[in-house]
């Protein structure tokens, strides 16, 4: 009986996400513009018999309307507010909301431990080489620059030179990006003559270009400004060309 009562009183997934949106926006109540939001949900939490992509789209639309109304009611500017729902196939169930797209509050206005702030030093990332090992990065080297939009570990842009396989952690022939939601061999990046191709290696959580999943084992050429999502890591393609 007690278990049934707990199940009845447990908030729904939508209610959990709405609470997460409110909490994320509340942190920025003193800012002129609300941050964009990224919503991460374990696929195990999805309702039965739903198409994940359609659910993510519909839930993203609902949460955006919810966020806009809440921001308006609480005096937070809403220009540019965008919500992206990311589904991840993992063994652990989770659902959380992360603010993105705005810099952290100034030190004097921030709490002792600012949300999203990192205690790690800002260390420039060397170029990615064909072997997957770090290489010196003298000025004038070729390759393609990838800007870091979101990452649990990367902090500086990285440069792809030649061909490299990226994955969850470093091992022989694989450059680890430190993202536990990536597969051990997640994707192949190939830079040649000022162009860049991305190939998903049948990864568990897929590889996305501009929020569109790539079919496995098919090289896809990307353009300047395109975004790549591997697990929770999001990279933006810099200027291409020689």
C-alpha positions as a printed Julia matrix, in Angstrom:
242×3 Matrix{Float64}:
  0.0    0.0     0.0
  2.81   2.37    0.91
  4.59   1.69   -2.38
  1.39   2.39   -4.32
  0.97   5.69   -2.47
  4.57   6.69   -3.22
  4.07   5.85   -6.89
  0.87   7.93   -6.99
  2.54  10.93   -5.34
  5.69  10.72   -7.47
  5.87  13.63   -9.94
  5.51  12.82  -13.62
  8.44  13.21  -15.98
  6.93  16.41  -17.37
  6.53  17.83  -13.87
 10.16  16.97  -13.1
 11.31  18.74  -16.25
  9.13  21.78  -15.53
 10.68  21.96  -12.06
 14.11  21.77  -13.66
 13.25  24.61  -16.05
 12.02  26.79  -13.19
 15.15  26.13  -11.16
 17.44  26.84  -14.13
 15.69  30.14  -14.88
 15.57  31.12  -11.21
 19.37  31.18  -11.14
 19.26  33.92  -13.77
 16.44  35.97  -12.23
 18.74  38.99  -12.0
 19.75  38.84  -15.67
 18.18  40.72  -18.55
 17.9   37.68  -20.79
 17.04  34.09  -19.91
 19.59  31.42  -20.89
 18.97  28.75  -23.47
 18.29  25.39  -21.85
 19.47  21.88  -22.65
 17.32  19.04  -21.29
 18.87  15.58  -20.81
 16.54  12.6   -20.4
 17.27   8.88  -20.11
 15.36   6.9   -22.74
 14.27   4.5   -19.98
 12.0    7.25  -18.61
 10.04   7.8   -21.81
  6.37   6.82  -21.88
  5.64   3.45  -23.45
  4.92   3.18  -27.17
  6.16   6.64  -28.1
  8.55   7.59  -30.88
 11.57   9.1   -29.08
 12.27  11.76  -31.72
  8.64  12.92  -31.77
  8.48  12.92  -27.98
 11.65  15.01  -27.76
 10.29  17.51  -30.28
  6.88  17.83  -28.63
  8.33  18.01  -25.12
 10.83  20.62  -26.26
  7.98  22.74  -27.67
  5.99  22.4   -24.44
  8.95  23.25  -22.21
  9.82  26.27  -24.33
  6.27  27.64  -23.98
  6.41  26.88  -20.26
  9.8   28.61  -19.91
  8.73  31.69  -21.86
  5.63  32.12  -19.71
  7.54  31.58  -16.46
 10.26  34.02  -17.53
  7.66  36.63  -18.46
  5.77  36.18  -15.17
  9.01  36.64  -13.21
 10.41  39.59  -15.11
 13.18  37.75  -16.96
 13.9   38.81  -20.54
 13.22  35.99  -22.98
 14.92  37.02  -26.23
 16.47  34.03  -27.93
 15.31  31.47  -25.36
 15.81  28.04  -26.92
 15.3   24.56  -25.48
 16.93  21.4   -26.81
 15.85  17.98  -25.54
 18.61  15.35  -25.71
 17.77  11.67  -25.2
 20.53   9.38  -23.98
 20.46   5.59  -23.84
 22.18   4.73  -20.56
 21.95   2.22  -17.73
 21.21   4.99  -15.23
 17.87   6.82  -15.21
 18.06  10.62  -15.06
 16.34  13.79  -16.19
 17.88  17.22  -15.68
 17.98  20.7   -17.18
 21.17  22.67  -17.83
 21.39  26.4   -18.68
 23.61  27.14  -21.69
 24.46  30.11  -23.86
 25.13  32.73  -21.19
 28.34  33.53  -19.37
 28.49  32.94  -15.65
 27.53  35.83  -13.34
 30.27  38.26  -12.37
 32.36  37.06   -9.38
 30.97  39.7    -7.03
 27.4   38.67   -7.88
 27.97  34.94   -8.01
 27.48  32.4    -5.27
 30.62  30.85   -3.75
 30.33  27.93   -6.17
 28.86  29.29   -9.4
 26.63  26.88  -11.3
 28.51  25.37  -14.21
 31.83  26.88  -13.14
 34.85  24.62  -13.22
 37.8   24.56  -10.86
 40.01  23.1   -13.59
 42.58  25.48  -15.07
 42.01  26.67  -18.6
 44.47  24.56  -20.55
 44.68  25.02  -24.35
 43.91  21.82  -26.21
 46.54  20.7   -28.73
 45.58  19.64  -32.24
 44.09  16.19  -32.8
 46.34  14.16  -35.06
 45.81  11.12  -37.26
 47.1    8.81  -34.53
 44.81  10.33  -31.93
 47.76  11.64  -29.92
 48.32  15.24  -28.93
 50.66  17.19  -31.16
 52.31  20.61  -31.0
 50.17  23.45  -32.28
 52.4   26.0   -33.97
 50.72  28.85  -35.79
 49.97  28.19  -39.4
 49.24  24.49  -39.08
 46.36  23.23  -41.21
 43.34  21.23  -40.17
 39.89  22.22  -39.01
 39.14  24.05  -35.78
 36.24  22.81  -33.62
 34.87  25.28  -31.08
 33.6   23.82  -27.81
 29.93  24.63  -27.2
 29.37  22.12  -24.41
 31.66  19.49  -22.89
 32.27  17.88  -19.5
 36.04  18.18  -20.0
 37.09  20.2   -23.06
 37.56  23.91  -22.46
 39.5   25.21  -25.45
 38.97  24.76  -29.22
 40.54  21.67  -30.76
 42.05  21.25  -34.2
 41.45  18.12  -36.3
 44.32  17.17  -38.6
 44.13  14.09  -40.8
 41.91  11.34  -39.42
 41.07  10.49  -35.83
 38.59   8.32  -33.95
 37.03   9.94  -30.89
 35.45   8.11  -27.98
 34.62   8.1   -24.31
 38.17   7.66  -23.03
 41.65   7.51  -24.51
 42.96   4.15  -25.66
 45.11   2.91  -28.5
 43.96   4.61  -31.69
 41.19   6.56  -29.92
 41.2   10.12  -28.65
 39.15  10.28  -25.44
 36.91  13.33  -24.95
 36.04  12.44  -21.36
 32.3   12.14  -22.01
 30.74   9.08  -20.37
 27.74   9.28  -22.7
 29.96   8.6   -25.71
 30.78   5.1   -26.93
 34.32   3.76  -26.66
 34.67   4.28  -30.44
 32.03   6.9   -31.15
 32.88   8.66  -34.42
 35.58   9.22  -37.0
 36.65  12.75  -37.96
 38.62  13.31  -41.16
 40.04  16.66  -42.2
 41.53  17.01  -45.67
 42.17  19.98  -47.95
 40.18  22.34  -45.76
 37.15  20.03  -45.57
 35.79  17.88  -42.75
 33.87  14.59  -42.76
 32.19  12.94  -39.78
 31.29   9.23  -39.61
 29.26   7.7   -36.81
 30.73   4.33  -35.79
 27.4    2.79  -34.76
 27.58   4.57  -31.41
 24.99   3.91  -28.73
 23.8    7.53  -28.44
 24.34   8.4   -32.11
 26.25  11.28  -33.67
 24.26  14.38  -34.58
 24.96  17.17  -37.06
 22.72  20.19  -36.5
 20.5   17.98  -34.29
 20.02  15.42  -37.08
 21.29  11.87  -36.4
 23.82  10.44  -38.83
 23.35   6.94  -40.25
 26.14   4.64  -39.02
 29.27   4.09  -41.12
 28.4    6.76  -43.71
 30.79   9.69  -44.03
 28.99  13.04  -43.84
 30.68  16.26  -44.93
 30.02  19.21  -42.65
 30.18  22.95  -43.25
 31.41  25.94  -41.28
 29.04  26.71  -38.42
 27.59  23.19  -38.23
 27.27  21.7   -34.75
 28.36  18.17  -33.9
 26.89  16.38  -30.89
 28.57  13.28  -29.52
 27.05  12.19  -26.21
 26.72  15.45  -24.29
 29.7   17.04  -26.06
 28.74  19.7   -28.59
 31.31  21.14  -31.01
 30.89  23.83  -33.66
 32.82  23.61  -36.93
 35.02  26.64  -37.49
 36.02  28.23  -40.77
 36.84  25.68  -43.45
 39.11  26.07  -46.43
 42.83  26.09  -46.96
